[in-house]
């Protein structure tokens, strides 16, 4: 049940971001049952292409905990982290990534995702991160449909 609660927080945060003109991505970071960060993508708001939801949440979690080692943390992402975000999770020593939609879903929705999966990055990079794919996937994919239906939706 906790996984579902935290993923639903991320899904709601993504909806919030979309209402603010951002793209449909969000992430929640949890440590020992405490929500450390929950952020949506702010690429358009900040004009910072690296301001993906996972990176933004990692920045906030590191600031809140006053350290760069997020061992013991789990990140719940509405979509499979891109290679940049996966690497940030690895370097932050996050224990587990739980994600909904996958890279193929994001590409099918018109986003410019690289076709390098988290499983491939983990395997080839020797990362110890546990990956839980497809968690509440249909609800995460629905975010793409809702986003695409918005007038002026911008994809990158």
C-alpha positions in Angstrom: 0.0 0.0 0.0 2.7 2.6 0.7 4.1 2.3 -2.9 0.6 3.1 -4.2 0.2 6.1 -1.8 3.5 7.6 -2.9 3.0 7.0 -6.6 -0.4 8.6 -6.4 1.2 11.6 -4.8 3.5 11.8 -7.8 0.6 11.4 -10.2 -1.3 14.3 -8.5 1.8 16.4 -8.5 2.1 15.9 -12.3 -1.5 17.0 -12.7 -0.7 20.1 -10.7 2.3 20.8 -12.9 0.2 20.4 -16.0 -2.3 23.0 -14.6 0.7 25.3 -14.3 1.8 24.8 -17.9 4.5 22.2 -17.2 4.9 18.8 -18.9 3.3 15.7 -17.3 6.1 14.3 -15.2 6.5 14.2 -11.4 8.5 12.4 -8.7 8.2 11.7 -5.0 11.1 10.8 -2.8 10.5 8.9 0.4 12.8 7.8 3.3 11.6 5.5 6.1 8.0 6.3 5.4 8.5 10.1 5.3 8.0 12.1 2.2 11.2 14.1 1.7 10.3 15.7 -1.7 7.5 15.7 -4.2 8.0 17.8 -7.3 6.8 18.1 -10.9 8.8 19.0 -13.9 9.7 22.7 -14.1 11.6 22.8 -17.4 9.4 25.5 -19.0 9.1 27.5 -15.8 12.8 27.7 -15.2 14.0 27.5 -18.9 16.3 24.8 -17.5 16.3 21.6 -19.6 17.7 19.7 -16.7 14.8 20.6 -14.4 13.1 17.2 -14.8 10.9 16.1 -11.9 13.4 13.5 -10.6 16.3 16.0 -10.7 14.2 18.7 -9.0 13.1 16.2 -6.3 16.6 15.1 -5.7 17.8 18.7 -5.3 15.0 19.3 -2.8 15.7 16.1 -0.9 19.4 16.8 -0.7 18.7 20.3 0.6 16.1 19.1 3.1 18.5 16.3 4.4 21.5 18.6 4.0 23.5 15.9 2.3 24.0 14.4 -1.2 23.7 10.7 -0.1 20.1 9.7 -0.4 20.8 6.1 0.7 17.6 4.5 2.1 15.4 6.6 -0.2 12.9 5.4 -2.8 11.9 7.6 -5.8 8.5 7.2 -7.3 8.4 8.6 -10.8 5.4 8.9 -13.1 7.6 7.9 -16.0 10.7 5.9 -16.3 13.6 8.2 -15.6 15.6 9.4 -18.6 19.3 8.5 -18.6 20.2 11.9 -17.0 17.7 11.3 -14.2 18.7 7.6 -13.7 22.3 8.7 -13.4 21.3 11.4 -10.8 19.4 8.7 -8.8 22.5 6.4 -9.0 24.9 9.2 -7.9 22.5 10.2 -5.1 22.6 6.5 -4.0 18.8 6.1 -4.1 17.9 2.5 -3.3 14.9 2.0 -5.5 13.2 3.5 -8.5 9.4 2.8 -8.9 8.0 4.2 -12.1 4.7 4.1 -14.0 4.9 4.8 -17.8 8.0 3.7 -19.6 10.2 5.4 -22.1 8.3 3.9 -25.1 5.0 5.4 -23.7 6.6 8.8 -23.5 8.0 8.5 -27.0 4.6 7.4 -28.3 3.1 10.5 -26.7 5.5 12.7 -28.7 8.3 13.3 -26.2 12.0 13.2 -27.3 13.0 10.3 -25.1 16.3 8.5 -25.6 15.6 4.8 -26.0 17.9 3.7 -23.3 16.0 1.9 -20.5 16.7 2.0 -16.8 17.3 -1.8 -17.0 19.9 -1.2 -19.6 21.6 1.6 -17.7 21.6 -0.5 -14.5 23.0 -3.5 -16.3 25.7 -1.7 -18.3 26.6 0.7 -15.6 26.6 -1.8 -12.7 24.2 0.2 -10.6 22.8 -1.4 -7.5 19.5 0.5 -7.8 16.4 -1.7 -7.6 14.0 -1.0 -10.5 10.2 -1.5 -10.2 8.7 -0.8 -13.7 5.1 -0.3 -14.7 3.6 0.6 -11.3 0.2 2.2 -11.9 1.2 2.4 -15.5 -2.2 3.1 -17.0 -2.8 6.0 -14.7 0.7 7.4 -15.7 0.0 6.9 -19.4 -3.3 8.8 -18.9 -1.3 11.8 -17.9 0.1 11.9 -21.5 -3.4 11.9 -23.0 -4.6 14.6 -20.6 -1.5 16.7 -21.4 -1.8 16.3 -25.2 -5.5 17.4 -25.0 -4.5 20.8 -23.4 -4.3 23.7 -25.8 -0.7 24.9 -26.3 0.8 21.7 -24.7 4.6 21.9 -25.3 6.7 18.8 -25.6 10.5 18.6 -25.8 
